[in-house]
Amino acid sequence: MHRPVMVAQVVELLGVKPGGTYVDCTVGEGGHAAAIMDRAGPGGRLLGLDWDGEALAVARERLAPWGSAVRLRQEPFSRLAEILAEEGMGPLDGVLFDLGVSSRHLDDPTRGFSYQHEGPLDMRMDRRQTLTAADLVNGLGEDDLAFIIARYGEERWARRIARSIVERRARSPLRTTTDLVAAIRDAIPAPARRKGGHPARRTFQALRIAVNRELEQLEQALDQAADGCRPGGRVCVISFHSLEDRIVKRRFLVLARAGRGTVLTRRPLVPGPEEVRENPRSRSARLRGFEVGDEGGQPGPGSGATTA
Ligand SMILES: C[S@@+](CC[C@H](N)C(=O)[O-])C[C@H]1O[C@@H](n2cnc3c(N)ncnc32)[C@H](O)[C@@H]1O
């Protein structure tokens, strides 16, 4: 079971209120959604999106007690605006994004996200999509591979890793996560391999982001989320790495400068030491919030509870 992070802080920052209407753009296994519905009470409504059908099946069961007050759809959150129109839903009181891969994915070797288990080079979040990590690894030119690994993995050995992949695949295509890990290991000088965690971590992150177009989707969705909110409605985002956190921070600033509302978190909120001890995955979580203003860009009624 995926363990949701910073649950109390999320409910607080979203300002969940009885009877409110919420969208959980990454409903996953429904942990945050259940906490939101607990607080929103009988009149509350929630739409949960996730592009992963298996996660949604778990959420469906967990959120069953709320009946038709909870709707779930297998969709990428970049379609948020269209989905709201289709559902005739809005304006919203809050939108939540809890980014990243659920631990269930990471632990499932058949999904190909893990550099620690052998599996196919897949990494698709949405298995209806056709492009996989194997297509990128075996199909992209060396320059494009190096660019992706450097940009999305912030990997200093990107150029060498790209070259090693290209050399290896000239002998035979890379099929599994183990093949890719071997190519990465060959590329990184031995002294560097001994520090900074698993040598394949950053390259795997980069490919996952590229396969799923994660950063583009996030930018689009943040704007759509703000557009969907009523004055006083809030958009909250938990991110797990600096690339995403930077996008969230910048997008919220751009919206604030455009007079669309107020950034609620000058600095991101982080989990307390107890949560980090109990759930090490929460260690890198960063939570940011934005409150949509009225048309003049002023914070809406009931705001003022700024955090950080
Ligand atoms: C960290 S988990 C969410 C866990 C959830 N908050 C809970 O309490 O169980 C992130 C989820 O977001 C989904 N996801 C990531 N990017 C997405 C996107 N662009 N569109 C839809 N779902 C996405 C993943 O499939 C995954 O289930």
The ligand as an SDF file (V2000), in Angstrom:
LIG
                    3D

 27 29  0  0  0  0  0  0  0  0999 V2000
    2.8080    9.7260   -5.3630 C   0  0  0  0  0  0  0  0  0  0  0  0
    1.4870    8.9550   -6.1950 S   0  0  0  0  0  0  0  0  0  0  0  0
    0.0330    9.6430   -5.4870 C   0  0  0  0  0  0  0  0  0  0  0  0
   -0.3710    8.9860   -4.2220 C   0  0  0  0  0  0  0  0  0  0  0  0
   -1.7070    9.4860   -3.6840 C   0  0  0  0  0  0  0  0  0  0  0  0
   -1.6560   10.8770   -3.3080 N   0  0  0  0  0  0  0  0  0  0  0  0
   -2.1620    8.6210   -2.5200 C   0  0  0  0  0  0  0  0  0  0  0  0
   -2.4400    9.1800   -1.4620 O   0  0  0  0  0  0  0  0  0  0  0  0
   -2.2350    7.4040   -2.6760 O   0  0  0  0  0  0  0  0  0  0  0  0
    1.5120    9.7520   -7.7270 C   0  0  0  0  0  0  0  0  0  0  0  0
    0.4510    9.2660   -8.6750 C   0  0  0  0  0  0  0  0  0  0  0  0
    0.3480   10.2150   -9.6970 O   0  0  0  0  0  0  0  0  0  0  0  0
    0.0980    9.5770  -10.9120 C   0  0  0  0  0  0  0  0  0  0  0  0
    0.5360   10.5110  -11.9360 N   0  0  0  0  0  0  0  0  0  0  0  0
    1.7650   11.0520  -12.1000 C   0  0  0  0  0  0  0  0  0  0  0  0
    1.7710   11.9080  -13.1270 N   0  0  0  0  0  0  0  0  0  0  0  0
    0.5020   11.9120  -13.6300 C   0  0  0  0  0  0  0  0  0  0  0  0
   -0.1220   12.6060  -14.7220 C   0  0  0  0  0  0  0  0  0  0  0  0
    0.5610   13.4430  -15.5010 N   0  0  0  0  0  0  0  0  0  0  0  0
   -1.4400   12.3780  -14.9470 N   0  0  0  0  0  0  0  0  0  0  0  0
   -2.1360   11.5150  -14.1550 C   0  0  0  0  0  0  0  0  0  0  0  0
   -1.6020   10.8290  -13.1260 N   0  0  0  0  0  0  0  0  0  0  0  0
   -0.2940   11.0330  -12.8610 C   0  0  0  0  0  0  0  0  0  0  0  0
    0.8870    8.2840  -10.8080 C   0  0  0  0  0  0  0  0  0  0  0  0
    0.3140    7.2880  -11.6280 O   0  0  0  0  0  0  0  0  0  0  0  0
    0.7610    7.9390   -9.3270 C   0  0  0  0  0  0  0  0  0  0  0  0
   -0.3030    7.0430   -9.0780 O   0  0  0  0  0  0  0  0  0  0  0  0
  1  2  1  0
  2  3  1  0
  2 10  1  0
  3  4  1  0
  4  5  1  0
  5  6  1  0
  5  7  1  0
  7  8  2  0
  7  9  1  0
 10 11  1  0
 11 12  1  0
 11 26  1  0
 12 13  1  0
 13 14  1  0
 13 24  1  0
 14 15  1  0
 14 23  1  0
 15 16  2  0
 16 17  1  0
 17 18  1  0
 17 23  2  0
 18 19  1  0
 18 20  2  0
 20 21  1  0
 21 22  2  0
 22 23  1  0
 24 25  1  0
 24 26  1  0
 26 27  1  0
M  CHG  2   2   1   9  -1
M  END
$$$$
